[in-house]
Amino acid sequence: MILYLDTSALVKRYFREPYTDDILSRWQAADQIVTSAVAYAETMAAVYRKKRESGLAETLIRKIVDAFCRDWESFIRVEVNDELNGSIDRVVDGYPLRGFDAIHLASALVIKERLPDAFLFACFDERLVRAAQAEGLATFSGLA
C-alpha cells in the first residue's frame, strides 16, 4: 500500500494526538510513504510552534526533528513544479482549498496515477478530505 500523508497526518507520528495510533499502524503497513515537498516546511513549523506553545524541552524537540529528518529521507516526495501546476490549477478550480492543501491533493493525484498500488490518502482537514474523496481517493481522516 502507498500511504500519502499530508502534514496534518504526518505530525501525528511525532506528537501524541487523536488518531496517532491509527496513523502509526497504517505507516507500518505501508510499502511506501509519500508526501509533498512542502510538508518539510509545514512539519518543521508545526514542531517549533508546538515548542513555543507547550514549552517543550529543547532536547525533546531535537529528538523529534532528528526523527523527522531521518524519516524524510525515506519518503517519496512530490516536488512542486510546472508539471504539478496543471493538477494544482484543476483542484483549486474545483474545490475551496488553501494553497498547501491544493498542493497535497494534486501531489496525491499525480502519485496515484503513476503508482497503481493500493493507495490511501491520510489527512485531518475536512475540506481536503472531501476534495480527495470527490477525486476518488481512499481516505483516512478520523472525520465523520
Secondary structure, DSSP 8 states (H G I E B T S, - for coil): -EEEE-HHHHGGGTS--TTHHHHHHHHHH-SEEEEETHHHHHHHHHHHHHHHHHT--HHHHHHHHHHHHHHHHHSEEE--SHHHHHHHHHHHHHS---HHHHHHHHHHHHHHHH--S-EEEE---HHHHHHHHHTT--EE-S--
